[in-house]
């Protein structure tokens, strides 16, 4: 039987380059979720990192955003509160350390492993995180739009989901 790493990322032990399809960020968060099915852990790791990406778009992750991320991760992953806190803390730390270089790579990994429904759920969650402080800034909205493009979500779908958050969009407030 292969190592946990091999099972988690679907590589066989003879693979020489284990970094070709998975990023260090996804691997680190995934290892913390050892009790989950490896595919679930991989998905949740990428999901949490992308949440942190949007929360950090304005260069600050507020307490409200952190708490909302914990709720979302707990709901999406079926985790305990302690596990959700851990996942969010790791995702935030990885975002601060490697966000600039890992953002696209992690989102590309998520595009590869997520279903259409999971991608749409993520998009709704990204707006929820952005609206945690009752206002979605233009920089946060633009980051969500960028992620939607990386996930190959059509603009029509993006606009339909975004419209549910019009009251919180700072660009529409007077």
Backbone as JSON Lines, residues from 0, in Angstrom:
{"i":0,"aa":"X","n":[0.84,-1.18,0.0],"ca":[0.0,0.0,0.0],"c":[0.88,1.24,0.0]}
{"i":1,"aa":"X","n":[0.49,2.27,-0.76],"ca":[1.28,3.48,-0.88],"c":[1.23,4.33,0.38]}
{"i":2,"aa":"X","n":[2.05,5.34,0.42],"ca":[2.07,6.25,1.55],"c":[0.8,7.09,1.57]}
{"i":3,"aa":"X","n":[0.56,7.73,2.72],"ca":[-0.59,8.62,2.83],"c":[-0.52,9.68,1.73]}
{"i":4,"aa":"X","n":[0.67,10.21,1.52],"ca":[0.85,11.23,0.49],"c":[0.39,10.71,-0.87]}
{"i":5,"aa":"X","n":[0.8,9.5,-1.18],"ca":[0.43,8.9,-2.46],"c":[-1.08,8.73,-2.57]}
{"i":6,"aa":"X","n":[-1.7,8.24,-1.51],"ca":[-3.15,8.05,-1.53],"c":[-3.87,9.39,-1.62]}
{"i":7,"aa":"X","n":[-3.36,10.39,-0.9],"ca":[-4.0,11.69,-0.86],"c":[-4.04,12.36,-2.22]}
{"i":8,"aa":"X","n":[-2.95,12.26,-2.94],"ca":[-2.87,12.99,-4.19],"c":[-2.93,12.11,-5.42]}
{"i":9,"aa":"X","n":[-3.22,10.83,-5.22],"ca":[-3.44,9.95,-6.35],"c":[-2.19,9.63,-7.16]}
{"i":10,"aa":"X","n":[-1.02,9.76,-6.56],"ca":[0.23,9.42,-7.23],"c":[0.66,8.03,-6.81]}
{"i":11,"aa":"X","n":[1.35,7.33,-7.69],"ca":[1.92,6.08,-7.2],"c":[3.3,6.37,-6.65]}
{"i":12,"aa":"X","n":[3.81,5.46,-5.85],"ca":[5.08,5.69,-5.17],"c":[6.27,5.84,-6.11]}
{"i":13,"aa":"X","n":[6.13,5.41,-7.35],"ca":[7.25,5.51,-8.28],"c":[7.31,6.87,-8.95]}
{"i":14,"aa":"X","n":[6.32,7.71,-8.7],"ca":[6.32,9.04,-9.33],"c":[7.52,9.84,-8.84]}
{"i":15,"aa":"X","n":[8.18,10.49,-9.76],"ca":[9.38,11.23,-9.38],"c":[9.09,12.68,-9.03]}
{"i":16,"aa":"X","n":[8.09,13.28,-9.66],"ca":[7.78,14.67,-9.38],"c":[6.37,14.76,-8.82]}
{"i":17,"aa":"X","n":[6.29,14.86,-7.52],"ca":[4.98,14.87,-6.86],"c":[4.38,16.27,-6.81]}
{"i":18,"aa":"X","n":[5.02,17.28,-7.31],"ca":[4.51,18.63,-7.23],"c":[3.86,19.08,-8.52]}
{"i":19,"aa":"X","n":[3.77,18.24,-9.52],"ca":[3.25,18.69,-10.79],"c":[1.78,19.08,-10.75]}
{"i":20,"aa":"X","n":[0.95,18.37,-9.97],"ca":[-0.47,18.71,-9.98],"c":[-0.96,19.26,-8.65]}
{"i":21,"aa":"X","n":[-0.18,19.22,-7.62],"ca":[-0.6,19.7,-6.31],"c":[0.39,20.73,-5.8]}
{"i":22,"aa":"X","n":[-0.15,21.73,-5.13],"ca":[0.72,22.76,-4.58],"c":[1.02,22.45,-3.12]}
{"i":23,"aa":"X","n":[2.06,23.06,-2.62],"ca":[2.43,22.89,-1.22],"c":[1.29,23.33,-0.32]}
{"i":24,"aa":"X","n":[0.58,24.37,-0.71],"ca":[-0.54,24.86,0.09],"c":[-1.61,23.79,0.23]}
{"i":25,"aa":"X","n":[-2.01,23.18,-0.85],"ca":[-3.03,22.14,-0.8],"c":[-2.53,20.96,0.02]}
{"i":26,"aa":"X","n":[-1.28,20.57,-0.15],"ca":[-0.73,19.44,0.6],"c":[-0.72,19.73,2.11]}
{"i":27,"aa":"X","n":[-0.29,20.92,2.49],"ca":[-0.17,21.24,3.92],"c":[-1.53,21.21,4.61]}
{"i":28,"aa":"X","n":[-2.51,21.84,4.02],"ca":[-3.84,21.84,4.63],"c":[-4.41,20.43,4.62]}
{"i":29,"aa":"X","n":[-4.22,19.72,3.54],"ca":[-4.75,18.36,3.43],"c":[-4.2,17.45,4.51]}
{"i":30,"aa":"X","n":[-2.92,17.58,4.83],"ca":[-2.32,16.73,5.86],"c":[-2.99,16.93,7.21]}
{"i":31,"aa":"X","n":[-3.48,18.15,7.46],"ca":[-4.15,18.43,8.72],"c":[-5.53,17.77,8.79]}
{"i":32,"aa":"X","n":[-6.02,17.31,7.68],"ca":[-7.35,16.71,7.63],"c":[-7.26,15.21,7.4]}
{"i":33,"aa":"X","n":[-6.33,14.59,8.06],"ca":[-6.03,13.17,7.86],"c":[-7.24,12.26,7.99]}
{"i":34,"aa":"X","n":[-8.22,12.64,8.8],"ca":[-9.37,11.77,9.01],"c":[-10.31,11.74,7.8]}
{"i":35,"aa":"X","n":[-10.22,12.7,6.94],"ca":[-11.1,12.76,5.77],"c":[-10.6,11.86,4.66]}
{"i":36,"aa":"X","n":[-11.51,11.5,3.81],"ca":[-11.14,10.84,2.57],"c":[-10.14,11.76,1.85]}
{"i":37,"aa":"X","n":[-9.09,11.22,1.26],"ca":[-8.07,12.07,0.62],"c":[-8.64,13.05,-0.42]}
{"i":38,"aa":"X","n":[-9.6,12.62,-1.2],"ca":[-10.19,13.53,-2.18],"c":[-10.96,14.66,-1.51]}
{"i":39,"aa":"X","n":[-11.66,14.34,-0.42],"ca":[-12.38,15.37,0.33],"c":[-11.39,16.37,0.95]}
{"i":40,"aa":"X","n":[-10.3,15.85,1.5],"ca":[-9.3,16.71,2.12],"c":[-8.67,17.64,1.09]}
{"i":41,"aa":"X","n":[-8.36,17.1,-0.06],"ca":[-7.77,17.9,-1.13],"c":[-8.73,19.03,-1.54]}
{"i":42,"aa":"X","n":[-10.0,18.69,-1.73],"ca":[-11.0,19.68,-2.11],"c":[-11.13,20.76,-1.03]}
{"i":43,"aa":"X","n":[-11.26,20.33,0.23],"ca":[-11.45,21.28,1.31],"c":[-10.23,22.19,1.49]}
{"i":44,"aa":"X","n":[-9.04,21.65,1.31],"ca":[-7.82,22.45,1.4],"c":[-7.83,23.56,0.36]}
{"i":45,"aa":"X","n":[-8.13,23.21,-0.86],"ca":[-8.17,24.22,-1.93],"c":[-9.31,25.21,-1.69]}
{"i":46,"aa":"X","n":[-10.46,24.71,-1.28],"ca":[-11.63,25.55,-1.01],"c":[-11.29,26.6,0.05]}
{"i":47,"aa":"X","n":[-10.69,26.16,1.17],"ca":[-10.34,27.08,2.26],"c":[-9.31,28.11,1.81]}
{"i":48,"aa":"X","n":[-8.33,27.68,1.03],"ca":[-7.31,28.61,0.56],"c":[-7.93,29.68,-0.33]}
{"i":49,"aa":"X","n":[-8.85,29.31,-1.19],"ca":[-9.49,30.29,-2.08],"c":[-10.37,31.24,-1.26]}
{"i":50,"aa":"X","n":[-11.01,30.75,-0.21],"ca":[-11.74,31.65,0.68],"c":[-10.79,32.69,1.28]}
{"i":51,"aa":"X","n":[-9.64,32.23,1.74],"ca":[-8.65,33.14,2.32],"c":[-8.13,34.12,1.28]}
{"i":52,"aa":"X","n":[-8.04,33.68,0.05],"ca":[-7.59,34.55,-1.05],"c":[-8.52,35.75,-1.18]}
{"i":53,"aa":"X","n":[-9.8,35.52,-1.15],"ca":[-10.75,36.63,-1.27],"c":[-10.76,37.47,0.0]}
{"i":54,"aa":"X","n":[-10.71,36.83,1.15],"ca":[-10.69,37.58,2.4],"c":[-9.48,38.52,2.47]}
{"i":55,"aa":"X","n":[-8.37,38.08,1.88],"ca":[-7.13,38.87,1.92],"c":[-6.99,39.81,0.72]}
{"i":56,"aa":"X","n":[-7.96,39.85,-0.16],"ca":[-7.86,40.68,-1.37],"c":[-7.6,42.14,-1.03]}
{"i":57,"aa":"X","n":[-8.17,42.62,0.07],"ca":[-7.96,44.0,0.49],"c":[-6.78,44.13,1.46]}
{"i":58,"aa":"X","n":[-5.94,43.09,1.52],"ca":[-4.72,43.03,2.32],"c":[-4.97,42.95,3.82]}
{"i":59,"aa":"X","n":[-6.19,42.59,4.19],"ca":[-6.52,42.4,5.6],"c":[-7.62,41.35,5.69]}
{"i":60,"aa":"X","n":[-7.48,40.46,6.65],"ca":[-8.53,39.47,6.91],"c":[-9.13,39.82,8.26]}
{"i":61,"aa":"X","n":[-10.35,40.32,8.24],"ca":[-11.0,40.77,9.47],"c":[-11.46,39.6,10.31]}
{"i":62,"aa":"X","n":[-11.77,39.88,11.55],"ca":[-12.31,38.85,12.45],"c":[-13.64,38.33,11.91]}
{"i":63,"aa":"X","n":[-14.48,39.23,11.38],"ca":[-15.75,38.81,10.81],"c":[-15.54,37.86,9.63]}
{"i":64,"aa":"X","n":[-14.56,38.17,8.79],"ca":[-14.27,37.29,7.66],"c":[-13.74,35.94,8.15]}
{"i":65,"aa":"X","n":[-12.88,35.96,9.15],"ca":[-12.34,34.71,9.7],"c":[-13.45,33.84,10.28]}
{"i":66,"aa":"X","n":[-14.33,34.44,11.06],"ca":[-15.43,33.67,11.64],"c":[-16.35,33.1,10.56]}
{"i":67,"aa":"X","n":[-16.63,33.9,9.55],"ca":[-17.49,33.42,8.47],"c":[-16.8,32.29,7.71]}
{"i":68,"aa":"X","n":[-15.5,32.41,7.49],"ca":[-14.74,31.33,6.83],"c":[-14.84,30.05,7.65]}
{"i":69,"aa":"X","n":[-14.71,30.15,8.95],"ca":[-14.8,28.97,9.82],"c":[-16.17,28.3,9.68]}
{"i":70,"aa":"X","n":[-17.23,29.11,9.66],"ca":[-18.58,28.57,9.5],"c":[-18.73,27.85,8.17]}
{"i":71,"aa":"X","n":[-18.23,28.48,7.12],"ca":[-18.35,27.9,5.77],"c":[-17.57,26.6,5.68]}
{"i":72,"aa":"X","n":[-16.34,26.6,6.17],"ca":[-15.5,25.4,6.11],"c":[-16.12,24.28,6.94]}
{"i":73,"aa":"X","n":[-16.65,24.62,8.1],"ca":[-17.31,23.62,8.94],"c":[-18.5,23.01,8.2]}
{"i":74,"aa":"X","n":[-19.29,23.84,7.55],"ca":[-20.46,23.37,6.82],"c":[-20.06,22.55,5.59]}
{"i":75,"aa":"X","n":[-19.15,23.07,4.8],"ca":[-18.74,22.39,3.56],"c":[-18.04,21.07,3.85]}
{"i":76,"aa":"X","n":[-17.18,21.06,4.87],"ca":[-16.39,19.87,5.15],"c":[-16.96,18.94,6.18]}
{"i":77,"aa":"X","n":[-18.06,19.35,6.83],"ca":[-18.61,18.52,7.89],"c":[-17.64,18.36,9.04]}
{"i":78,"aa":"X","n":[-16.91,19.43,9.35],"ca":[-15.86,19.39,10.37],"c":[-16.38,19.86,11.73]}
{"i":79,"aa":"X","n":[-15.65,19.52,12.75],"ca":[-15.92,20.08,14.08],"c":[-15.47,21.54,14.05]}
{"i":80,"aa":"X","n":[-15.9,22.28,15.06],"ca":[-15.48,23.68,15.15],"c":[-13.96,23.79,15.24]}
{"i":81,"aa":"X","n":[-13.34,22.95,16.06],"ca":[-11.89,22.99,16.22],"c":[-11.17,22.69,14.91]}
{"i":82,"aa":"X","n":[-11.65,21.7,14.17],"ca":[-11.03,21.38,12.89],"c":[-11.2,22.53,11.9]}
{"i":83,"aa":"X","n":[-12.38,23.13,11.88],"ca":[-12.62,24.25,10.97],"c":[-11.71,25.43,11.3]}
{"i":84,"aa":"X","n":[-11.54,25.7,12.58],"ca":[-10.63,26.79,13.0],"c":[-9.23,26.49,12.52]}
{"i":85,"aa":"X","n":[-8.78,25.25,12.7],"ca":[-7.44,24.86,12.26],"c":[-7.28,25.03,10.75]}
{"i":86,"aa":"X","n":[-8.24,24.54,10.0],"ca":[-8.17,24.65,8.54],"c":[-8.11,26.12,8.11]}
{"i":87,"aa":"X","n":[-8.94,26.94,8.7],"ca":[-8.96,28.36,8.33],"c":[-7.66,29.04,8.73]}
{"i":88,"aa":"X","n":[-7.13,28.73,9.91],"ca":[-5.87,29.34,10.33],"c":[-4.73,28.97,9.38]}
{"i":89,"aa":"X","n":[-4.68,27.71,8.99],"ca":[-3.64,27.27,8.05],"c":[-3.84,27.94,6.7]}
{"i":90,"aa":"X","n":[-5.08,27.97,6.23],"ca":[-5.35,28.59,4.93],"c":[-4.96,30.07,4.94]}
{"i":91,"aa":"X","n":[-5.28,30.77,6.02],"ca":[-4.92,32.19,6.12],"c":[-3.4,32.36,6.16]}
{"i":92,"aa":"X","n":[-2.72,31.52,6.93],"ca":[-1.25,31.61,7.01],"c":[-0.63,31.33,5.65]}
{"i":93,"aa":"X","n":[-1.12,30.3,4.98],"ca":[-0.59,29.97,3.65],"c":[-0.88,31.11,2.66]}
{"i":94,"aa":"X","n":[-2.03,31.74,2.78],"ca":[-2.37,32.86,1.9],"c":[-1.38,34.01,2.13]}
{"i":95,"aa":"X","n":[-1.08,34.3,3.38],"ca":[-0.14,35.38,3.68],"c":[1.27,35.05,3.2]}
{"i":96,"aa":"X","n":[1.67,33.78,3.36],"ca":[3.02,33.37,2.98],"c":[3.19,33.17,1.48]}
{"i":97,"aa":"X","n":[2.21,32.57,0.84],"ca":[2.4,32.12,-0.54],"c":[1.3,32.57,-1.5]}
{"i":98,"aa":"X","n":[0.42,33.42,-1.04],"ca":[-0.72,33.8,-1.86],"c":[-0.37,34.28,-3.25]}
{"i":99,"aa":"X","n":[0.6,35.14,-3.34],"ca":[0.97,35.69,-4.64],"c":[1.39,34.64,-5.65]}
{"i":100,"aa":"X","n":[2.08,33.62,-5.19],"ca":[2.55,32.59,-6.12],"c":[1.61,31.4,-6.21]}
{"i":101,"aa":"X","n":[0.78,31.17,-5.22],"ca":[-0.06,29.98,-5.19],"c":[-1.5,30.23,-5.62]}
{"i":102,"aa":"X","n":[-1.96,31.48,-5.65],"ca":[-3.37,31.75,-5.92],"c":[-3.87,31.04,-7.17]}
{"i":103,"aa":"X","n":[-3.23,31.27,-8.28],"ca":[-3.69,30.67,-9.53],"c":[-3.53,29.14,-9.49]}
{"i":104,"aa":"X","n":[-2.42,28.66,-8.94],"ca":[-2.18,27.22,-8.92],"c":[-3.24,26.47,-8.11]}
{"i":105,"aa":"X","n":[-3.58,27.02,-6.95],"ca":[-4.59,26.36,-6.13],"c":[-5.96,26.43,-6.8]}
{"i":106,"aa":"X","n":[-6.29,27.57,-7.38],"ca":[-7.59,27.68,-8.05],"c":[-7.64,26.76,-9.26]}
{"i":107,"aa":"X","n":[-6.55,26.61,-9.97],"ca":[-6.5,25.68,-11.1],"c":[-6.72,24.25,-10.61]}
{"i":108,"aa":"X","n":[-6.12,23.9,-9.47],"ca":[-6.33,22.57,-8.88],"c":[-7.8,22.39,-8.51]}
{"i":109,"aa":"X","n":[-8.4,23.41,-7.92],"ca":[-9.81,23.34,-7.56],"c":[-10.69,23.2,-8.8]}
{"i":110,"aa":"X","n":[-10.34,23.9,-9.85],"ca":[-11.09,23.76,-11.11],"c":[-11.05,22.32,-11.6]}
{"i":111,"aa":"X","n":[-9.91,21.69,-11.43],"ca":[-9.72,20.33,-11.91],"c":[-10.51,19.31,-11.09]}
{"i":112,"aa":"X","n":[-10.62,19.51,-9.79],"ca":[-11.21,18.48,-8.92],"c":[-12.66,18.75,-8.51]}
{"i":113,"aa":"X","n":[-13.14,19.97,-8.67],"ca":[-14.49,20.31,-8.19],"c":[-15.54,20.08,-9.27]}
{"i":114,"aa":"X","n":[-16.73,19.75,-8.8],"ca":[-17.87,19.64,-9.71],"c":[-18.4,21.04,-10.01]}
{"i":115,"aa":"X","n":[-19.26,21.14,-10.98],"ca":[-19.88,22.41,-11.33],"c":[-20.62,22.98,-10.12]}
{"i":116,"aa":"X","n":[-21.36,22.13,-9.41],"ca":[-22.12,22.57,-8.24],"c":[-21.19,23.07,-7.13]}
{"i":117,"aa":"X","n":[-20.07,22.39,-6.94],"ca":[-19.11,22.82,-5.92],"c":[-18.49,24.17,-6.28]}
{"i":118,"aa":"X","n":[-18.24,24.39,-7.54],"ca":[-17.68,25.68,-7.98],"c":[-18.68,26.8,-7.75]}
{"i":119,"aa":"X","n":[-19.95,26.54,-8.06],"ca":[-20.98,27.56,-7.84],"c":[-21.17,27.83,-6.35]}
{"i":120,"aa":"X","n":[-21.1,26.78,-5.54],"ca":[-21.19,26.95,-4.09],"c":[-20.02,27.79,-3.59]}
{"i":121,"aa":"X","n":[-18.83,27.5,-4.1],"ca":[-17.66,28.28,-3.72],"c":[-17.88,29.75,-4.06]}
{"i":122,"aa":"X","n":[-18.39,30.03,-5.24],"ca":[-18.61,31.41,-5.65],"c":[-19.56,32.11,-4.68]}
{"i":123,"aa":"X","n":[-20.64,31.44,-4.29],"ca":[-21.56,32.03,-3.3],"c":[-20.83,32.27,-1.97]}
{"i":124,"aa":"X","n":[-20.02,31.3,-1.57],"ca":[-19.27,31.44,-0.32],"c":[-18.27,32.59,-0.38]}
{"i":125,"aa":"X","n":[-17.67,32.8,-1.53],"ca":[-16.72,33.91,-1.69],"c":[-17.42,35.24,-1.48]}
{"i":126,"aa":"X","n":[-18.62,35.37,-2.01],"ca":[-19.38,36.6,-1.78],"c":[-19.79,36.72,-0.31]}
{"i":127,"aa":"X","n":[-20.13,35.6,0.33],"ca":[-20.48,35.64,1.75],"c":[-19.29,36.09,2.59]}
{"i":128,"aa":"X","n":[-18.11,35.6,2.27],"ca":[-16.9,36.02,3.0],"c":[-16.66,37.51,2.78]}
{"i":129,"aa":"X","n":[-16.78,37.93,1.53],"ca":[-16.57,39.35,1.22],"c":[-17.58,40.24,1.93]}
{"i":130,"aa":"X","n":[-18.8,39.75,2.1],"ca":[-19.87,40.53,2.72],"c":[-19.91,40.38,4.24]}
{"i":131,"aa":"X","n":[-18.97,39.67,4.82],"ca":[-18.98,39.41,6.26],"c":[-19.01,40.7,7.07]}
{"i":132,"aa":"X","n":[-18.41,41.75,6.55],"ca":[-18.4,43.05,7.24],"c":[-19.47,43.99,6.69]}
{"i":133,"aa":"X","n":[-20.46,43.42,6.01],"ca":[-21.61,44.14,5.45],"c":[-21.27,44.98,4.22]}
{"i":134,"aa":"X","n":[-20.06,44.83,3.69],"ca":[-19.69,45.59,2.5],"c":[-18.69,44.78,1.67]}
{"i":135,"aa":"X","n":[-19.03,44.61,0.41],"ca":[-18.13,43.94,-0.53],"c":[-17.37,45.03,-1.28]}
{"i":136,"aa":"X","n":[-16.09,45.15,-1.0],"ca":[-15.3,46.19,-1.64],"c":[-15.08,45.85,-3.12]}
{"i":137,"aa":"X","n":[-14.72,46.84,-3.89],"ca":[-14.47,46.63,-5.31],"c":[-13.3,45.67,-5.51]}
{"i":138,"aa":"X","n":[-12.28,45.76,-4.68],"ca":[-11.13,44.86,-4.82],"c":[-11.54,43.41,-4.52]}
{"i":139,"aa":"X","n":[-12.41,43.21,-3.53],"ca":[-12.9,41.86,-3.24],"c":[-13.76,41.34,-4.39]}
{"i":140,"aa":"X","n":[-14.64,42.18,-4.88],"ca":[-15.49,41.78,-6.01],"c":[-14.66,41.42,-7.23]}
{"i":141,"aa":"X","n":[-13.64,42.2,-7.5],"ca":[-12.77,41.9,-8.65],"c":[-12.02,40.58,-8.46]}
{"i":142,"aa":"X","n":[-11.62,40.29,-7.22],"ca":[-10.94,39.02,-6.96],"c":[-11.9,37.84,-7.16]}
{"i":143,"aa":"X","n":[-13.14,37.99,-6.74],"ca":[-14.14,36.94,-6.95],"c":[-14.36,36.74,-8.45]}
{"i":144,"aa":"X","n":[-14.43,37.85,-9.19],"ca":[-14.61,37.76,-10.64],"c":[-13.42,37.01,-11.29]}
{"i":145,"aa":"X","n":[-12.22,37.31,-10.84],"ca":[-11.02,36.64,-11.36],"c":[-11.07,35.13,-11.07]}
{"i":146,"aa":"X","n":[-11.44,34.78,-9.85],"ca":[-11.55,33.38,-9.47],"c":[-12.61,32.68,-10.31]}
{"i":147,"aa":"X","n":[-13.74,33.33,-10.51],"ca":[-14.81,32.75,-11.34],"c":[-14.27,32.43,-12.73]}
{"i":148,"aa":"X","n":[-13.48,33.32,-13.29],"ca":[-12.88,33.06,-14.59],"c":[-11.92,31.87,-14.55]}
{"i":149,"aa":"X","n":[-11.12,31.78,-13.5],"ca":[-10.18,30.67,-13.36],"c":[-10.91,29.33,-13.18]}
{"i":150,"aa":"X","n":[-12.12,29.39,-12.63],"ca":[-12.94,28.19,-12.45],"c":[-13.84,27.92,-13.67]}
{"i":151,"aa":"X","n":[-13.67,28.74,-14.69],"ca":[-14.43,28.59,-15.94],"c":[-15.94,28.73,-15.72]}
{"i":152,"aa":"X","n":[-16.3,29.62,-14.81],"ca":[-17.7,29.95,-14.58],"c":[-18.05,31.1,-15.52]}
{"i":153,"aa":"X","n":[-19.07,30.9,-16.3],"ca":[-19.47,31.9,-17.29],"c":[-19.91,33.18,-16.59]}
{"i":154,"aa":"X","n":[-19.74,34.3,-17.3],"ca":[-20.08,35.61,-16.73],"c":[-21.55,35.67,-16.34]}
{"i":155,"aa":"X","n":[-22.4,35.05,-17.11],"ca":[-23.84,35.04,-16.81],"c":[-24.1,34.41,-15.44]}
{"i":156,"aa":"X","n":[-23.43,33.29,-15.18],"ca":[-23.58,32.6,-13.89],"c":[-23.0,33.46,-12.76]}
{"i":157,"aa":"X","n":[-21.83,34.05,-13.02],"ca":[-21.2,34.93,-12.04],"c":[-22.15,36.07,-11.68]}
{"i":158,"aa":"X","n":[-22.7,36.72,-12.7],"ca":[-23.6,37.86,-12.47],"c":[-24.85,37.47,-11.7]}
{"i":159,"aa":"X","n":[-25.39,36.3,-12.0],"ca":[-26.59,35.84,-11.29],"c":[-26.31,35.64,-9.81]}
{"i":160,"aa":"X","n":[-25.18,35.04,-9.5],"ca":[-24.82,34.83,-8.09],"c":[-24.49,36.16,-7.43]}
{"i":161,"aa":"X","n":[-23.73,37.0,-8.1],"ca":[-23.34,38.31,-7.53],"c":[-24.57,39.16,-7.23]}
{"i":162,"aa":"X","n":[-25.6,39.07,-8.07],"ca":[-26.79,39.91,-7.89],"c":[-27.48,39.69,-6.55]}
{"i":163,"aa":"X","n":[-27.29,38.54,-5.96],"ca":[-27.88,38.25,-4.65],"c":[-27.2,39.04,-3.54]}
{"i":164,"aa":"X","n":[-26.07,39.65,-3.86],"ca":[-25.3,40.41,-2.87],"c":[-25.25,41.9,-3.21]}
{"i":165,"aa":"X","n":[-26.15,42.37,-4.06],"ca":[-26.13,43.76,-4.5],"c":[-26.19,44.76,-3.34]}
{"i":166,"aa":"X","n":[-26.95,44.43,-2.3],"ca":[-27.07,45.36,-1.16],"c":[-25.75,45.56,-0.43]}
{"i":167,"aa":"X","n":[-24.86,44.58,-0.5],"ca":[-23.58,44.69,0.18],"c":[-22.46,45.23,-0.72]}
{"i":168,"aa":"X","n":[-22.69,45.31,-2.01],"ca":[-21.64,45.76,-2.93],"c":[-21.37,47.25,-2.76]}
{"i":169,"aa":"X","n":[-20.15,47.6,-2.4],"ca":[-19.81,48.99,-2.13],"c":[-19.98,49.87,-3.37]}
{"i":170,"aa":"X","n":[-19.77,49.3,-4.54],"ca":[-19.88,50.08,-5.75],"c":[-21.33,50.53,-6.01]}
{"i":171,"aa":"X","n":[-22.3,49.84,-5.43],"ca":[-23.71,50.19,-5.6],"c":[-24.27,51.0,-4.44]}
{"i":172,"aa":"X","n":[-23.47,51.19,-3.4],"ca":[-23.93,52.0,-2.26],"c":[-23.7,53.47,-2.53]}
{"i":173,"aa":"X","n":[-24.56,54.26,-1.96],"ca":[-24.42,55.73,-2.13],"c":[-23.72,56.33,-0.97]}
